[in-house]
Amino acid sequence: MVTRASGRARPPELKVRTISAARFKAQCLALMDEVDRTGEEIVVTKRNRPVAKLAALGGGSSGRRAFVGRSRGMMEVRGDIASAGEKVEQW
């Protein structure tokens, strides 16, 4: 486990990439979309010194989807699922 500056451990599968401030300035919006999609962190450097970090907040559309709603669009409900279909006494 790698420890963050906040003291919390970061899972080892998350990668941290380093880019220059000039490249970040040129590709800012695309990099933000990539971080949101992949969860990867990007450290921005000026003269090879880290000055900022771009990281996903976790509440957006990152690659790690929330549990609730994960199966949306994968199933189809046919008929009435609210009623038992038969009287309870017949069970």
C-alpha positions as CSV (number, residue, x, y, z in Angstrom):
1,M,0.0,0.0,0.0
2,V,1.1,3.5,-0.9
3,T,0.3,6.2,1.7
4,R,-1.1,9.5,0.5
5,A,-0.2,12.8,2.0
6,S,-3.5,12.7,3.9
7,G,-2.3,9.5,5.7
8,R,-4.9,7.3,4.0
9,A,-3.7,4.3,2.0
10,R,-4.2,4.3,-1.7
11,P,-4.9,0.9,-3.3
12,P,-1.9,-0.2,-5.4
13,E,-4.0,-0.7,-8.6
14,L,-4.5,3.1,-8.9
15,K,-1.7,4.6,-11.0
16,V,-0.3,8.1,-10.6
17,R,1.0,9.7,-13.8
18,T,3.2,12.8,-13.9
19,I,2.9,15.5,-16.6
20,S,4.3,18.9,-17.2
21,A,2.2,22.1,-16.6
22,A,2.5,23.0,-20.2
23,R,1.0,19.7,-21.3
24,F,-1.7,19.9,-18.7
25,K,-2.6,23.4,-19.9
26,A,-2.9,22.1,-23.5
27,Q,-4.9,19.0,-22.6
28,C,-6.8,20.0,-19.4
29,L,-10.3,19.0,-20.4
30,A,-9.3,15.7,-21.9
31,L,-7.2,14.9,-18.9
32,M,-10.2,15.7,-16.6
33,D,-12.4,13.3,-18.5
34,E,-9.8,10.6,-18.4
35,V,-9.3,10.9,-14.6
36,D,-13.1,10.8,-14.1
37,R,-13.3,7.7,-16.4
38,T,-10.3,5.7,-15.1
39,G,-9.8,6.9,-11.5
40,E,-6.1,7.5,-12.3
41,E,-4.4,10.4,-10.5
42,I,-2.3,12.9,-12.4
43,V,0.5,14.9,-10.8
44,V,1.3,18.2,-12.5
45,T,4.9,19.4,-12.4
46,K,6.6,22.7,-13.0
47,R,10.4,22.5,-13.7
48,N,10.2,18.8,-12.5
49,R,8.7,19.8,-9.2
50,P,5.2,18.5,-8.3
51,V,2.8,21.5,-7.8
52,A,-0.7,20.0,-8.2
53,K,-2.6,16.7,-8.4
54,L,-5.7,16.0,-10.4
55,A,-7.9,13.2,-8.9
56,A,-11.4,12.0,-9.3
57,L,-13.9,13.0,-6.6
58,G,-15.6,9.6,-6.8
59,G,-19.1,10.8,-7.1
60,G,-19.1,11.1,-10.9
61,S,-19.0,8.7,-13.7
62,S,-15.7,7.1,-12.8
63,G,-14.9,3.5,-13.9
64,R,-15.8,2.3,-10.4
65,R,-19.6,2.6,-10.7
66,A,-21.8,2.8,-7.6
67,F,-23.6,-0.4,-6.5
68,V,-27.1,1.1,-6.7
69,G,-28.2,1.2,-10.3
70,R,-25.3,-1.0,-11.6
71,S,-27.7,-3.4,-13.4
72,R,-29.8,-0.6,-15.0
73,G,-30.6,-1.6,-18.6
74,M,-29.5,-5.2,-18.2
75,M,-32.9,-6.7,-17.2
76,E,-36.4,-6.4,-18.4
77,V,-39.5,-6.8,-16.2
78,R,-42.4,-8.5,-17.9
79,G,-45.8,-8.7,-16.3
80,D,-46.9,-7.8,-12.8
81,I,-44.2,-8.5,-10.3
82,A,-45.9,-6.8,-7.4
83,S,-48.7,-9.3,-6.9
84,A,-48.0,-13.0,-6.1
85,G,-50.1,-14.2,-9.0
86,E,-51.7,-16.8,-6.8
87,K,-53.4,-16.4,-3.5
88,V,-51.1,-16.9,-0.5
89,E,-53.3,-19.7,0.8
90,Q,-52.5,-21.8,-2.3
91,W,-48.8,-21.8,-1.6
